[in-house]
Amino acid sequence: MKVTKELLEKYHRGHCTPEEKTAVENWLLDDSDVDDSFPASVDEATIQQEMWAEIQQELPSSKPRRLFRWSLPGSVAAACVVVLGLGWLLYRPHTPATPQSQEISGRDYTLAAGPESKVQVTKAGIINFCGRLEIQPKKDVQLSFIEQSPEHFSFQKGETYFAFHTCQKADHEKILVIKEKSLQSLPPVAKRQLMDEWGI
């Protein structure tokens, strides 16, 4: 029985008779009529060489590539730079980022002088200071600043105040005292300076 296209389609659909099914299966298993030789016009050796050339192009090269070529003086110089850099990082002098403020805690109040400000309380309870001062009263209290000034300032418990003194000549000395809540009324530059200095 000859195997045709129609018979193969019939076999795949499962509609073949037992004789047709046997014929198709025998035909599929029989490879005697398959010709796997090269045509006479093709040279086998040439094809092998072409195939091998293409394969070699895809293979990595056998020589390892060096990424950097260091000379001895260049290596020594690089090592010295690294060692000096690490030494500088480890042994540089550590300076604080912001100057420390002076703080005085009394029975009725706590005072904190700003950076580059000075404060001193006399035995008579007069507060001499130069620069900026933060005042936190522990109870309602009246305080005097600068020995030459007769003026008294009233402070309320629970509030925070800032006092400023320009440290000019005694006859021109002026002291400004302001509540922390009143900072909004200050000019933006002065307000920003206060907020940066006291962390408000």
Buried (B, 14 or more C-beta within 10 A) or exposed (E): EEBEEEBBEBBEEEEBEEEBBEBBEEBEEEEEEEEEEEEEEEEEEEEEEEEEEEEEEEEEEEEEEEEEEEEEEEEEEEEEEEEEEEEEEEEEEEEEEEEEBBEBEBEBBBBBBBEEBBBEBEEEEBBBBBBBBBBBBBEEBEBBBBEEBEEEBEBEEEEBBBBBBEEEEEEEBEBEBBEBEEBEEBEEEEBEBBEEBBEE
